[in-house]
Amino acid sequence: MIQLSRMARSTVTTRLARHWAAGPSTMAARASSVAFLMNRPTAEGAPSRTMTTSVAMNSRAQRKTTLDRHRLPAHRPYCPTTVAALPLANGRSSFSTSATMVGTSPPATIELFQYAICPFCNKTKAFLDYSGLPYTSIEVNPLTKAEIKWSKDYRKVPIGRLSSTSNNDDDAKEETSSVIFKGSDDIVDGLLAEEWVIQQLEQTKWADTDMTMSKFLQDQKEWIEYTNEKLAVLLYPNLCPTLSASYQAFSYVDSVDTFSAWQRFSIRTVGSFAMYMAASRVKKKHNIEDERLALQEVLKTPVQHLSDNQQSFLSGQSEPHLGDLAVFGALKGIQGTAIHAEILEGQPILAAWYQRMQEKVSGQ
């Protein structure tokens, strides 16, 4: 067992647990949502996206829209940070996707700064993988956060960086602009505001299906709130009920080639201790006495929905919707652990849905 002083324990717990167990970033009043498809006006006073480069962005920068009736309620103004020529990350993790778009190359590159076992990061990756959007995952060191040192005002994950390069007609020089999205739901909303992402879904992913954007967003408020506020809250206590279990959960760092041997050791020891303390705090905050029983009760919601409606997906369609991806992504974050296997073994309906989701998300 790690021996730390009271002051050290307090410092570690305060600095790390806050970021690993605090849950999702607050929901945003996303002015750049896919609501422009329905030609709805922007909420009064909502900030629009701004660019720091001199490149004219035409309609993309001028698009001022508000959330359609399917989007989550606003809790804070949506204002993705935009910067020019942000520094490249220190390294790339081994978790980069192999997904590729059909047809032309995407007009922008996507980087996802993440923790491998974070349910909210995995929610985002489920959407990216399902959509077939190429992206690079950058594993963030939870102790130093060196990979996101350029993000001064936001020190949580996931963070999404959407970068594009354009030519300046005056001097023929290329200029790079990057838009930063903070939190899983902001990232998805920001990407769904891009025409090329919508075209990828509608013209490629759903080309031979009856899925539409309206169906894709249907009932997502219910399922995203369920994932953020109920399911994800219980995953850390179940993943890290003991110090040894928490240490095992951090075994993923051994496969991150951008971490040194010392970094892997320190993350597994100090990080696992902090996660165990954070999980204990979550249990106390939510009055959870038996984390396994609590998780089984929460999982009854999607199981009952699938059973009652005899559906392949929560969407009720031939393709999953955004709610399916949210629930699947959160559970995907603990895949390979004992608790994940236990969940699926005890819930055959959930296991069958999970298998179908894996096939859809992986494009098989």
HELIX and SHEET records of a PDB file:
HELIX    1   1 ARG A    6  VAL A   12  1                                   7    
HELIX    2   2 THR A   13  ALA A   17  3                                   5    
HELIX    3   3 ARG A   18  TRP A   20  1                                   3    
HELIX    4   4 VAL A   34  MET A   38  5                                   5    
HELIX    5   5 ASN A   58  GLN A   62  1                                   5    
HELIX    6   6 PRO A  119  SER A  131  1                                  13    
HELIX    7   7 ALA A  146  ILE A  148  5                                   3    
HELIX    8   8 SER A  184  LEU A  192  1                                   9    
HELIX    9   9 GLU A  195  GLN A  199  1                                   5    
HELIX   10  10 GLN A  200  LYS A  205  3                                   6    
HELIX   11  11 MET A  213  LEU A  217  1                                   5    
HELIX   12  12 GLN A  220  TYR A  226  1                                   7    
HELIX   13  13 THR A  227  LEU A  231  3                                   5    
HELIX   14  14 ALA A  232  LEU A  239  1                                   8    
HELIX   15  15 LEU A  243  ALA A  249  1                                   7    
HELIX   16  16 PHE A  250  SER A  255  5                                   6    
HELIX   17  17 ALA A  261  SER A  266  1                                   6    
HELIX   18  18 ILE A  267  GLY A  271  3                                   5    
HELIX   19  19 SER A  272  LYS A  285  1                                  14    
HELIX   20  20 GLU A  291  ASN A  309  1                                  19    
HELIX   21  21 LEU A  322  LYS A  332  1                                  11    
HELIX   22  22 ALA A  338  GLY A  346  1                                   9    
HELIX   23  23 PRO A  348  SER A  362  1                                  15    
SHEET    1   A 2 ALA A  28  ALA A  29  0                                        
SHEET    2   A 2 ARG A  76  PRO A  77  1                                        
SHEET    1   B 5 THR A  81  ALA A  84  0                                        
SHEET    2   B 5 LYS A 173  LYS A 182 -1                                        
SHEET    3   B 5 ILE A 159  ASN A 168 -1                                        
SHEET    4   B 5 THR A 109  GLN A 114 -1                                        
SHEET    5   B 5 THR A 136  GLU A 139  1                                        
END                                                                             
